[in-house]
Amino acid sequence: LENRTERLEAEFSIDCQKYGLTQREAVVLSRLRHGHTYEETAKSLNLSINTIKTHAKNIHSKQQAFEQTRSKIWISA
């Protein structure tokens, strides 16, 4: 179990760096990945639900941009 937790934390850290997430986006992503709702995340971070939605949208956009770039590189190789 400890190795699995360490592996998941390492993968999460790599994802944050890979996608260029801000520190706040990383916190939001972590809470959402752990099953917290937008409402729970907003409350725990003392933010509005709209702010959490904005962070989630930005995270998704960064992930999409990364995947599109990776696809273009793979196709051109």
C-alpha positions in Angstrom: 0.0 0.0 0.0 2.8 2.4 0.8 4.5 1.8 -2.5 1.2 2.4 -4.3 0.7 5.7 -2.5 4.3 6.8 -3.3 3.8 5.8 -6.9 0.5 7.7 -7.2 2.1 10.8 -5.6 5.0 10.6 -8.0 2.7 10.3 -11.0 0.6 13.2 -9.7 3.8 15.4 -9.4 4.8 14.4 -12.9 1.4 15.3 -14.3 1.5 18.7 -12.6 4.9 19.5 -14.2 3.9 18.0 -17.5 0.8 20.1 -17.8 2.4 23.2 -16.3 -0.2 23.5 -13.5 0.0 26.3 -11.0 0.2 25.4 -7.4 -3.5 26.2 -6.8 -4.5 24.1 -9.9 -2.5 21.2 -8.5 -4.3 21.4 -5.2 -7.7 21.5 -6.9 -6.8 18.6 -9.2 -5.6 16.6 -6.2 -8.8 17.1 -4.3 -10.9 16.3 -7.4 -8.9 13.2 -8.1 -9.5 12.1 -4.5 -13.3 12.2 -5.2 -14.1 15.6 -3.6 -16.9 17.5 -5.3 -16.5 21.1 -6.5 -18.5 22.2 -3.5 -16.4 20.3 -1.0 -13.2 21.6 -2.7 -14.4 25.2 -2.7 -15.4 25.0 1.0 -12.1 23.4 2.1 -10.0 26.0 0.2 -12.3 28.9 1.1 -13.0 29.6 -2.5 -16.2 30.0 -4.6 -17.5 27.1 -6.6 -17.0 29.3 -9.7 -13.3 29.6 -8.9 -13.0 25.8 -8.6 -14.8 25.4 -11.9 -12.4 27.9 -13.5 -9.4 26.0 -12.2 -10.9 22.7 -13.4 -11.5 24.3 -16.9 -7.9 25.6 -17.0 -6.5 22.2 -15.9 -8.6 20.5 -18.7 -7.4 23.0 -21.3 -3.7 22.5 -20.3 -4.2 18.7 -20.5 -5.8 18.9 -23.9 -3.1 21.3 -25.2 -0.4 18.9 -24.0 -2.1 15.9 -25.6 -2.6 17.7 -28.9 1.1 18.7 -29.0 2.2 15.2 -28.2 0.0 13.8 -31.0 1.5 16.3 -33.5 5.0 15.4 -32.5 4.2 11.7 -32.7 2.6 12.0 -36.2 5.5 14.1 -37.6 8.1 11.7 -36.3 
